[in-house]
């Protein structure tokens, strides 16, 4: 598989588009997802428990962002109360804000690992 193909699929995920065709939208509301792509018909939820991978993606991204912000503050001897006041809301807000992209990126990762051809 070519690197450009991999990046194309990942970019589709970041843009909340179908990883298979890149044209269909994934969401019809803030958190409500379509069942399948309106353009190519690809079913988004492949099996029961499919979104467990998306939870993992969301967790890893949340931890990386929070660590990138909180660790430098802690290294500068920031008072603990300020660290908690800043770090704890981050741990709640980031997963909520990144939820749609985590599901979309998980679908892109799964599509890279298990590609299907367009009809």
Phi and psi in degrees as a GROMACS rama.xvg file:
@    title "Ramachandran Plot"
@    xaxis  label "Phi"
@    yaxis  label "Psi"
@TYPE xy
-82.059  151.31  UNK-2
-62.5467  -36.0921  UNK-3
-63.9361  -36.2432  UNK-4
-63.9883  -43.6791  UNK-5
-60.1746  -46.6036  UNK-6
-64.7875  -36.2488  UNK-7
-61.6569  -43.3794  UNK-8
-67.7019  -40.4126  UNK-9
-65.6417  -40.8139  UNK-10
-64.4714  -39.4311  UNK-11
-57.992  -40.316  UNK-12
-63.6332  -42.9838  UNK-13
-66.3889  -28.8653  UNK-14
-89.3203  5.67982  UNK-15
60.1759  44.7026  UNK-16
-116.983  162.578  UNK-17
-58.9331  127.295  UNK-18
-68.7585  -20.8445  UNK-19
-80.2701  -47.6828  UNK-20
-112.818  -22.8273  UNK-21
80.3792  0.746664  UNK-22
-105.475  -38.9278  UNK-23
-75.3136  141.736  UNK-24
-80.0989  151.496  UNK-25
-92.045  -33.0317  UNK-26
-117.681  138.957  UNK-27
-104.553  -7.21059  UNK-28
-148.7  -167.739  UNK-29
-62.1049  -48.496  UNK-30
-122.762  -0.851649  UNK-31
-90.5189  123.897  UNK-32
-103.41  147.452  UNK-33
-68.5007  156.226  UNK-34
-77.4659  -32.8609  UNK-35
-148.44  164.955  UNK-36
-70.0452  133.77  UNK-37
-73.2058  -17.7109  UNK-38
-96.3301  -52.1478  UNK-39
-106.514  -10.4773  UNK-40
81.8202  7.15557  UNK-41
-65.8911  130.162  UNK-42
-77.4405  127.875  UNK-43
-75.7397  -48.109  UNK-44
-87.8248  104.503  UNK-45
-72.567  -33.0216  UNK-46
-162.498  169.356  UNK-47
-63.0861  134.557  UNK-48
82.6454  8.65333  UNK-49
-59.3272  -36.2654  UNK-50
-79.7556  2.13741  UNK-51
-59.4652  -37.7392  UNK-52
-63.2055  -35.9843  UNK-53
-66.424  -34.9002  UNK-54
-62.7138  -42.1459  UNK-55
-63.0755  -43.3086  UNK-56
-60.6374  -46.2178  UNK-57
-62.4973  -41.4726  UNK-58
-63.7515  -46.81  UNK-59
-62.8346  -45.521  UNK-60
-64.0363  -42.5404  UNK-61
-60.6093  -46.4827  UNK-62
-64.0954  -40.9806  UNK-63
-65.0019  -44.774  UNK-64
-65.378  -46.6038  UNK-65
-62.6079  -42.1806  UNK-66
-65.0669  -39.1685  UNK-67
-64.8923  -25.0114  UNK-68
-94.3879  -46.1353  UNK-69
-77.4213  -39.3002  UNK-70
-61.4324  -46.035  UNK-71
-61.8944  -35.0627  UNK-72
-66.2153  -41.1836  UNK-73
-66.7502  -35.7156  UNK-74
-66.045  -25.3175  UNK-75
-89.9281  14.6384  UNK-76
61.5708  38.275  UNK-77
-65.6615  138.695  UNK-78
-56.5389  140.671  UNK-79
-56.2637  -38.8615  UNK-80
-61.2652  -39.7679  UNK-81
-68.2421  -38.9147  UNK-82
-62.3311  -45.6427  UNK-83
-66.0165  -41.0789  UNK-84
-64.7268  -25.8998  UNK-85
-96.3582  -41.2466  UNK-86
-74.6658  -41.4794  UNK-87
-64.6057  -46.0987  UNK-88
-61.0957  -33.3299  UNK-89
-59.8539  -42.0355  UNK-90
-68.3432  -17.7454  UNK-91
-94.6917  -43.1733  UNK-92
-74.3821  -40.5438  UNK-93
-59.6096  -48.2621  UNK-94
-61.7864  -34.5671  UNK-95
-68.9015  -41.9795  UNK-96
-73.812  -29.8219  UNK-97
-95.6677  -1.02737  UNK-98
-52.8731  -51.891  UNK-99
-62.6806  -42.2821  UNK-100
-70.6757  -32.7211  UNK-101
-63.9641  -43.4401  UNK-102
-64.9339  -42.2002  UNK-103
-65.923  -43.5196  UNK-104
-65.7934  -36.9847  UNK-105
-62.5044  -42.2481  UNK-106
-62.7435  -37.3575  UNK-107
-65.8134  -43.4657  UNK-108
-61.8017  -45.1379  UNK-109
-63.2666  -39.6309  UNK-110
-66.9268  -36.1015  UNK-111
-64.1569  -40.5612  UNK-112
-76.0797  -31.8713  UNK-113
-133.032  69.3812  UNK-114
-69.8721  152.531  UNK-115
-128.395  150.245  UNK-116
-82.9052  150.206  UNK-117
-73.6116  145.492  UNK-118
